Amino acid sequence: MIKQPGTAAVLRLRNLMESAAPPPPKDYVQYQHTDACSLRRWTARESYEFMYARPWHKINDFYLDVVNGRQSLPQMFREETNDVDDVDDFDKPEAESVPVKDRTGRWARATFKMLISYNGNSFDGWQKQPGLNTVQGLVESSLGKFVDEKKAQLLKEKKLPLEGCALVAGRTDKGVTALGQVCAFYTWRKDVKALDIEEALKFAAPGKIRVTSVSQVSRDFHPNFSAKWRHYFYIFPFNEEKVGDEISECKNTYLNKAIFQDEDDEGLGEPNNEDEDDNYGQTQQSGSKPFTFEVSRVNHLLRQLEGKLLSFRMFARDTKASRNIGPPTECFVFHARAAEAYLPSPKDGVSSKVMCVELVANRFLRKMVRVLVATAIREAAAGAEEDALIKLMDATCRRATAPPAPPDGLCLVDVGYTEFDKKTCLIP
């Protein structure tokens, strides 16, 4: 028999619950810029609305065509965009093949380098996660048939699916496209050939994942640690409508989402606030804020980063505490440019005006490219000085930079394993 609480106990509990004062609201303080254009700079909410009120579906369609070989990035910089005969796949020379000789022990394993492209809008990112459609999950499932007997038995004993292990040059977020993603797979089986792996990957997700090449490489090759530079490309579409209409439409479309979930400062500045998206809108600044910018201004801002080893911790998001200070935050930028281009549209034959941002560096932090693009646009619209991006690196809080730009415009073009050559860039 369950003993029921007495009336006095229930009353005491009720009084305690009614007398308990609600927790005080968490105050959010907008980052206070002190330069001359501080009143013209967008708040985080305004920056988010400006970036997302765009026809991103056009970019997604274009990237899908590029992945399937129907379009190419260089076509955006040509006067006539309807010619699709010359499609550049951004293929690079393969790593040196393994000498044909017998090896024993751990050196007997065969390592294969895979160059693949995929449409970011079709997947939940690269990294394998339970219940999500990820690129890594599909690739490793396709590689399961090439696993050696020892590993296959181990997986069976642990009641795990028969899957291979794919190393990658860089994990892309949900919505980010890759044209030259480099993966590696190794096995101790001697009967596995590069052509067998290529045929297996072709059926992983037809039309969404395309295999450019598969080759056997040196045992010490690692797609991430062996890389000397990464090449990213961002396409920002322009609207023909007025900016005021863009902002109004964006408010109705996106403000119901957790739009500032990427703004966790991880110990840098104020603590994260679950209700900070509402507080962003409460902090208003006076002054006239322009909602247009010049592409040439963005280009000047980005070019100041070239040839410098700088700490980009203020332009990173979702990083571990151990990677917030010191050398782990330093990146050397080889190339940083922005230019106008035209997005070809084979469906209606009408090209759309866009801005392209091209970045090449030895490494990139989490969401660094997207934050850098959004912040450069914000600073260009505010009329900031040419060294504004460098000055922001000395800020005390990551809210000094803009929220990450939409992932739809970002593309991993290539990963280099030789010395960087500017001839590989699209924007001179």
N, C-alpha and C positions, 0 to 999 in steps of 0.2 A: 504494500500500500504506500503510495507516494504522499508524503506530508506536504500539505499546502502551507505557504507562508501566511503568517498572521496578518490581521488588518493593520496593526500598528507598524509592522515592518513595511507593508505596501505603502502606507502613508508617508513614512520616513523617506523611502526611495523616491516617491513622487515629488516630495518637497525638495529633495536634493537635485532632481532633474530640472525642476522649474526654476530653482534659485541659481543654477549654474549659468554664469554669464557667457554669452557667445564669444568665441575667440576674436580678438581685434583683427580687423582686416589688414592684410599685408600691404604695406605701402610700396609702390614701385616708383622709382625716380628715373625719369628719362635722362639719358646721358647728356651732359651739358657740354656742348662744344663751345670753345672760346674764340674761334677765329672769326673773321669779318663776315663770313657767309653763314653763320650759325642760324640766323632767322630764315634763311632761304632753303635750308636743308630739310628733307623729308623726315618725318618720324618713321619708326619701323612699320607701323600700320600703313601709312601712305606709300612707303616703298613697296610693301607687299602687294597692295592693291594695284599699283602701277605695273608691277612685273607680271602679275597673273591675269590682268585684263587684256589678254592677247589671243590671237587665233593660233593657239599651240597645236591644234589638230593639223594644220598645214605642215608644221615642222615634223610631226609624227609620221605623216604620210610620206614626206620627202625622205626621211631616214629609212623608212621601210623599203622604199624604192632603191636607195643606195645599198642597203644590206643585200637585196636580191639582184643587184647588178644592173638595174634599169636606169639609175642616175649616178652621178658622182659629184663630189664636193667641188672639184675644179670648174664644173659647169656653171657654178654660181657667179664666177668672175668672168664669164665670156659674154660677148654682146648677144649672140644667138644661143638661146638655152634649149632649143628644141632638138638639137642634134645629140643623140644618146649613143652614137656608135662607139665613141672613144670613152670607155668607162675605166677609170683608174681605181684599182683595188688596193692601192697603197702597199703592194707587196714589197717585202724587203728580202735581201739575200738571207738564205737560211744559215743557221749556225753550222759549223764544221761537222761533218758526219763522223761517226765512230769508225776507226780503222777496222778492217775485216781481219780479226785475229781472235783466237780463243782467250777467254779471261776466266778467272776463277774467283770464288768467294763473292764478296759484295760487289766487286767490280764486274761481275758477270751480268749484272742487270742491264736491261736496255732502256734508254730514256728517249721519249718521243716528244718533239716540240709540235704543238698544234696552234695554228693561226686561224681564229674564227671571228665571225662578225654576227651580231644579233641586234634585234630591234628592242630597245629598252622598254617601249610601251607595252610589249607583250609579256613581260616578266616582272617578278617581284624582286629584282636585283640579281646579283651574281650569287651571293652566299646562300648555301643550302639552309633552309629553315623548315621545320615541321609544318605540313599543311599548306605550304606556299609553292607556287610555280616559279622555280628559280633556274637560272642557267646552269649553275653548278650541279644541281640535282639531276637535270636531264643529261648533262655530259657524263657524270660519273655512272649513271645507270647504263649508258651506252658502252662504257668502258668495262663493265662488269664481266663480260665474256672473255676478256684478256687477262684477268687476274690469275696469278700462279696458284698452284694447288695448295701450298702452305697457307697462303692468305685466305683462300676460299674455304679451307677447312676451319680456320680460325673464326671467320665470319659466321659459318654455319653453327659452330659451337655456341657463339654468343647470340644466336638467333637474329642476326642482322642481315639485311638484304645484300645480295652479291653485287657490290659496286666497286669501281676503281677509285683511286685517289687522284684528283686533278689539282695541281698547283697552278697558281695564276699570277700574272704580273701585277694586277691591281683589281680589287673588288669594287664593282660599280654599284651605285645605289639603284633603287627602283626608279624606272623611267629613263635611265641613262643608257644611250646606245653605244655600241662598240663596233668599230670597223676593223681594228687590228689588235684584238685581245689575244694575248699569248698565254697558252697553257702548257703544262708539261705532265706527262704520265710515264711511270716506269713500271717494269715488270721483269721477273726472272725467267719468263718463258722465252725460249729461243725461236719458236715458230711464229711469233707475232711480227707482222710486217706493217710498214707505214700505210700501205694501201688498204689493209684490213681495217685499221682504225679510222681512216678517212671514210670508208664506206659505211661503217657503223654510225659515225657522227652525222652523216647526211640524213639519216632517218630519225634523228632525235626530235626535231621540230621543223619540218619542211616549211619554208617560207618565212621562218622567224629566226632560225639559226643557219648560217652558211659557213661551210668549211672552206677556207682559202687554200691551206696546204697542211700537210703532216709530213714530218721528216724525222729520222733518227739522228740524235745529236750526242754530244759528249756527255759522259756520265756526270760531270761536275756542273752541268748547265742547270740554272735555276731561273725561272721566268721573272721573279721579283728581284732577287739579290744580284743577278747578273746584269740587270738593266742599268743603262747609263742615263736615259732620259725618257720622259713620257710626253706625248703630244696630244693635247686636248683642243677641241673646237666647240664653240658655243654659237648658236644661231638665235638671234633675238628678233622676232617679227615686229614690224610696225603696223599700226592700225590706220585705216583711212578715216575712221570716225573721230569725233572730237574727244579730247582727253576727259572732259567732264562726264561724257556719256560712258566712257570706259570705266571710270571709277565707280559710278553709280551701279553699272551692271555687275562689276566685281563684288561690290558689297552684298548684293542680293544672292550672288552665286557662291561665294567662298567664306563668308564670315561665320557660317554655321559650323565650319570645320575647326579643328585644333590647329590654327594656322601658325602658331608660334611654338610648336613643339620642338623646333630645332634651336630655340634660343636659350638652352640651358648653359649657363656660364661656367659650370663645373669649377666653382671656387674662384673664378676671376670676376670680381665685382660683387654685386648683390646676389643673394641666393635665388634659385629658381622659384617662380611663383606660378601656381596652377591657374590663377586668374589673371595672369599678366596680360593676356590678350585684350581684356576689357580695360585694363589700366593704361595700355598704350594709347587708346583713343582719348583718355581723359587729360593727357598732357598735351596741350596745344601751344603752339608758338605763334607769335604775331609776326606780321610781315607778309610780303608777297612771295609765294612759292611757285616758281615756274615748273610746269610739267612737260617740258620739252628739253631736248639736249642735242648737242652736235656730236656726231660720230668722231669727228676730228679731235674733239676735246677728250673723249674717252681714250682715243689712241695716244694722245700726249700723256695722259695720266698713267697708262699702262707701260709706256716706253721707259718711264723712270725706273721701272723695276728690273730692266734688263742688265745682265752682267753683274748682279749684286747677290751676295749671300746674306739673306735677311730672315728674321724670325717672323713667321706668318701666323703666330698663335692667335692673334686677334681676328684672323680670317678663317679660323677653323671652328668646327662644331663637333660635339659628341666625342671628344677625345678623352683618353684616360688622363687621370691626374698626373701620372708620371711623364706624360708627353706634352705637358702644358708649359714647360720651361726648358731652357738649355738647347743643346744641339738637336734633339728630336723635333724641334719646331722650325729649324732652319732649312730653307730651300734656296737653291741657286736657279734663277730664272734665265734661260738662254734666249727666249723669244717671247715677247708680249706685244701684240698688235691688235688693232680694231680697224675695220673697214666696211664700207657699204657694199652690198652685193644684191643679187636678185635671185629669188627662189623660183626655180622652174616648176611649172605645173602642167604636166602632159595632158591632164583631163580637160582643161578649158583653154590651154595655150597662153594664159596670162601669167606673167611673172610678178611676184610680190617683192617689194623692197624690204630688205632685212639688214641688220647689222651683224657682222661676224667677228667674233673674238677668238684669237688664236694664242694659245699659251703652251710653251715648252719649258719644262724644268726637270731637274734631276729627280725630284720627288714632289708629291702633293699631299697635303694634310686632308683630313676628312672634311668634305664639302668645301674645300678651299676655293676651287674654281668658281663654284656657284656664288659664294659670298663675295669673291673678288669682282665678278661681273656685276652683281647687283650694287655693290658699293661704288664701283667706278661710274656706273650710270647715275647714281644718286649724286656723287660729287660733281660730275659734269653738269648736271642740271642746276646745281647750286652755284656753279661758277667758282669752284674751289681752285686753289693754286695747283700747279702741275705736280708738286711733291706732296699732295694731300694724302695719297695712299701710304707713302712712307711715314708721314707724320702719325697716321692712325696706328701704326705698329707700336707706338709708345703709349697707347691708351691703357687705361687701368681696367677696362671692362669690355667684354666682347659686344655689348650693345652699342658701342661706338661705331661698329660696322653694320651694314644692312642685313636683313634676313636673307637666307639663301635664295637665289633665283630658281625658278622652276626647273626640275630635272629634265623636262622634255627637250630643252635646247642643247643639252650637253652630249658630247660624243667623244669617246676615246678613239683617236684616229690611229695611233701607232705607238709602239714601244721600241726603243732603240737599244742595240747592244754593241754599237760602235760609236765613235766620237760623233758628236752632233754636227750636222751640216745644215746651214740655213737654206740650202737649195731644196730641202724637203718641205719647207713651209709654203703655204698658199698665199699668205699676205706678206709682201716684201717690206 
